[in-house]
């Protein structure tokens, strides 16, 4: 677990230009954040880039972090996830646009040995004490939520991945999100 | 679409946070985040809910080269800060509030700095705004006070007074550019005006030349217009981000 108060204090310090604070935040959170980026991008080189970009941004924008609004770890996770998703979407476009590119886009790809996203979600649900609540949801909405969150899949990618109509996927994603909110509200 | 509908806003925020809101809808929501505090609140709520899902993701220690790269990329500012003598730190103290309160630029821009460029482009495309450098200077209480702007290739800076500026007798409103690396340099002197009036002053080169590596602007009250490499004699009474609008 992360010491939220210590992280918050360090983010305030690094906003004032204290480099030791940046190092502390990195040491406390980089393994978790790298794990998240790696899961979405499934490529170590891209995940390293994303982590680097994220921390450079944290250094420059720490002043904008509002403790009253979000937990420090939530703020950091959101930065990393958004960067990873941007990378993922633009990289996909890039690959689609340049079939003749010299470089093999698969070169850095690692075998997809990522744990089953469904397992990850139920494990997290256990920690969040909403496992029973989430389990009462059909498997499809749960799977859609898990694929979108852990693998950063778009709705059309999910549809392709699980061989289902896009309309159903949209409805399932929505149902998954609604259930998560409901479970957490109790 | 009626964005005042809280349920719709919540659904959009949920999909944005999850990453499944794509294409034009995502861009529209980004714009909404700037305009509607309720949209930002909804987004933070969803980011918080979804962050719980990350708890099960196995930690993977990144290779040392990642920190080395971060260290190298963040070092210049630190080196510059260290080389600055005490006067700069003293000058900045009253302005520190602004660093924390800079949320006025909407927290989403900060949590998603990558969106900044597209937002600017969007604003320009939609409103036909000219390519400009724009700075919003706030006082110690974070109140927007001066809007400083100039076109990209222009040499005339416009200063719009959003609030009255009480200039001490015998002093001038000296506008400073605070480069990413290095000491502040004087941009020019703004003649005082009553809000919402504007005044202008000439700068020694084009905005592009002078401001392309300047992330912040500031104002101090000086006994006389400052030229050359003279440091400010007074504290920065106003400061704020300087951004490219294109």
Boltz contact constraints between the chains, C-beta under 6 A:
constraints:
  - contact:
      token1: [A, 15]
      token2: [B, 99]
      max_distance: 6.0
  - contact:
      token1: [A, 17]
      token2: [B, 81]
      max_distance: 6.0
  - contact:
      token1: [A, 19]
      token2: [B, 78]
      max_distance: 6.0
  - contact:
      token1: [A, 30]
      token2: [B, 62]
      max_distance: 6.0
  - contact:
      token1: [A, 31]
      token2: [B, 59]
      max_distance: 6.0
  - contact:
      token1: [A, 31]
      token2: [B, 61]
      max_distance: 6.0
  - contact:
      token1: [A, 32]
      token2: [B, 59]
      max_distance: 6.0
  - contact:
      token1: [A, 34]
      token2: [B, 60]
      max_distance: 6.0
  - contact:
      token1: [A, 34]
      token2: [B, 62]
      max_distance: 6.0
  - contact:
      token1: [A, 35]
      token2: [B, 57]
      max_distance: 6.0
  - contact:
      token1: [A, 35]
      token2: [B, 58]
      max_distance: 6.0
  - contact:
      token1: [A, 35]
      token2: [B, 59]
      max_distance: 6.0
  - contact:
      token1: [A, 35]
      token2: [B, 60]
      max_distance: 6.0
  - contact:
      token1: [A, 36]
      token2: [B, 54]
      max_distance: 6.0
  - contact:
      token1: [A, 36]
      token2: [B, 57]
      max_distance: 6.0
  - contact:
      token1: [A, 38]
      token2: [B, 60]
      max_distance: 6.0
  - contact:
      token1: [A, 39]
      token2: [B, 57]
      max_distance: 6.0
  - contact:
      token1: [A, 48]
      token2: [B, 66]
      max_distance: 6.0
  - contact:
      token1: [A, 51]
      token2: [B, 62]
      max_distance: 6.0
  - contact:
      token1: [A, 51]
      token2: [B, 66]
      max_distance: 6.0
  - contact:
      token1: [A, 52]
      token2: [B, 66]
      max_distance: 6.0
  - contact:
      token1: [A, 52]
      token2: [B, 69]
      max_distance: 6.0
  - contact:
      token1: [A, 52]
      token2: [B, 70]
      max_distance: 6.0
  - contact:
      token1: [A, 55]
      token2: [B, 70]
      max_distance: 6.0
  - contact:
      token1: [A, 56]
      token2: [B, 73]
      max_distance: 6.0
  - contact:
      token1: [A, 57]
      token2: [B, 113]
      max_distance: 6.0
  - contact:
      token1: [A, 59]
      token2: [B, 74]
      max_distance: 6.0
  - contact:
      token1: [A, 61]
      token2: [B, 110]
      max_distance: 6.0
  - contact:
      token1: [A, 61]
      token2: [B, 113]
      max_distance: 6.0
  - contact:
      token1: [A, 63]
      token2: [B, 99]
      max_distance: 6.0
  - contact:
      token1: [A, 63]
      token2: [B, 100]
      max_distance: 6.0
  - contact:
      token1: [A, 63]
      token2: [B, 102]
      max_distance: 6.0
  - contact:
      token1: [A, 64]
      token2: [B, 102]
      max_distance: 6.0
  - contact:
      token1: [A, 64]
      token2: [B, 110]
      max_distance: 6.0
  - contact:
      token1: [A, 66]
      token2: [B, 103]
      max_distance: 6.0
  - contact:
      token1: [A, 66]
      token2: [B, 107]
      max_distance: 6.0
  - contact:
      token1: [A, 69]
      token2: [B, 44]
      max_distance: 6.0
  - contact:
      token1: [A, 70]
      token2: [B, 44]
      max_distance: 6.0
  - contact:
      token1: [A, 74]
      token2: [B, 47]
      max_distance: 6.0
  - contact:
      token1: [A, 74]
      token2: [B, 48]
      max_distance: 6.0
  - contact:
      token1: [A, 74]
      token2: [B, 51]
      max_distance: 6.0
  - contact:
      token1: [A, 77]
      token2: [B, 51]
      max_distance: 6.0
  - contact:
      token1: [A, 77]
      token2: [B, 54]
      max_distance: 6.0
  - contact:
      token1: [A, 78]
      token2: [B, 47]
      max_distance: 6.0
  - contact:
      token1: [A, 78]
      token2: [B, 111]
      max_distance: 6.0
  - contact:
      token1: [A, 79]
      token2: [B, 111]
      max_distance: 6.0
  - contact:
      token1: [A, 82]
      token2: [B, 112]
      max_distance: 6.0
  - contact:
      token1: [A, 85]
      token2: [B, 19]
      max_distance: 6.0
  - contact:
      token1: [A, 86]
      token2: [B, 114]
      max_distance: 6.0
  - contact:
      token1: [A, 120]
      token2: [B, 56]
      max_distance: 6.0
  - contact:
      token1: [A, 123]
      token2: [B, 56]
      max_distance: 6.0
  - contact:
      token1: [A, 124]
      token2: [B, 53]
      max_distance: 6.0
  - contact:
      token1: [A, 124]
      token2: [B, 55]
      max_distance: 6.0
  - contact:
      token1: [A, 124]
      token2: [B, 56]
      max_distance: 6.0
  - contact:
      token1: [A, 127]
      token2: [B, 55]
      max_distance: 6.0
  - contact:
      token1: [A, 128]
      token2: [B, 52]
      max_distance: 6.0
  - contact:
      token1: [A, 148]
      token2: [B, 18]
      max_distance: 6.0
  - contact:
      token1: [A, 148]
      token2: [B, 20]
      max_distance: 6.0
  - contact:
      token1: [A, 149]
      token2: [B, 53]
      max_distance: 6.0
  - contact:
      token1: [A, 152]
      token2: [B, 19]
      max_distance: 6.0
  - contact:
      token1: [A, 154]
      token2: [B, 22]
      max_distance: 6.0
  - contact:
      token1: [A, 155]
      token2: [B, 20]
      max_distance: 6.0
  - contact:
      token1: [A, 173]
      token2: [B, 20]
      max_distance: 6.0
  - contact:
      token1: [A, 177]
      token2: [B, 14]
      max_distance: 6.0
  - contact:
      token1: [A, 180]
      token2: [B, 49]
      max_distance: 6.0
  - contact:
      token1: [A, 184]
      token2: [B, 49]
      max_distance: 6.0
